[in-house]
Amino acid sequence: FLNVAEGCYRFSHSSYADFLAAQGMMEYLDEKEWGRIVFAPEGAPYPQWEGVLPWLAARSNDILRKVKKSRPDLLLGTDALVDKLGADEICKAILEHAEEISSSVRNSPAVQARYYALNTDKCARTIRNVLKSTKSNVILDVAVDIIRRARLMSVSDLLVEMFCDETLDLSLRKSAGYALVELANKKQRSRCKKVLQGPMVNQLKGIVLRMAWPDLMSVEELTPLLGTKSGKVTDSFSMWLEHDGFVASLSRLSSKDKLKILSWAV
């Protein structure tokens, strides 16, 4: 249990049912039988046993070894296992085996929700080293997800470099940009404006506008980006115009700037 307030506790695991199932297996089944029940013949864990595996891994080195290779994100399933292995070791395992895990698993909300436990200085150093050394798009993408979900603010300067790097894959630049929308400070947001002068402006424009408008961009800078009679507003940032606070931001403008925006809209 974890003490969350005076006289108030919560379970240190995500699911009491999974905990009870693991306890039942430990009590009634021989340890050598566990792997046969929870892993498919090819080595991947059965989905219905994923919540149980972290508890078994905390008790069995054989289960721990198999989970570390096949689904290292599951090692974040219990605080007990994180404390035993260390968040940094789990972070390294997730990155090391990222290319062996399907994109549908890597990108699932359930997996990404576990990354919050990697908010440590050691994990930040590991991520920083990986971003500087690897060329694998898959590993880079997982590293960006960890930065975003674990809110590793100290690594966000490298996200700026990724977002502004014209040689990188567009999907990676987008992932870095969406992470920066949540994590970047004012100086980092300002640096991202340089993307508007580079290639692939339309694909990245909405992300830059979310970071820069209205604090770091004047109306005179904004309106040429929104389109004219000869160029329609593109889909790449129509969501920003419609849903991401553009209209709400108008209340922060001076009367003069509001008229300029109204003139463009007309």
KAGI-V670633 format. One record per helix or strand of 2 or more residues. SS is the DSSP state (alpha for helix, beta for strand). FROM is the first residue (numbers start at 1). LEN is the number of residues. If there is no record, write none. Layout:
<<SS | FROM | LEN> <SS | FROM | LEN>>
//
This chain:
<<beta | 2 | 4> <beta | 8 | 3> <alpha | 16 | 13> <alpha | 31 | 8> <alpha | 47 | 13> <alpha | 61 | 10> <alpha | 72 | 5> <alpha | 79 | 7> <alpha | 87 | 10> <alpha | 98 | 3> <alpha | 103 | 4> <alpha | 109 | 10> <alpha | 121 | 13> <alpha | 137 | 14> <alpha | 153 | 12> <alpha | 170 | 14> <alpha | 186 | 12> <alpha | 201 | 12> <alpha | 219 | 8> <alpha | 235 | 9> <alpha | 246 | 7> <alpha | 255 | 11>>
//
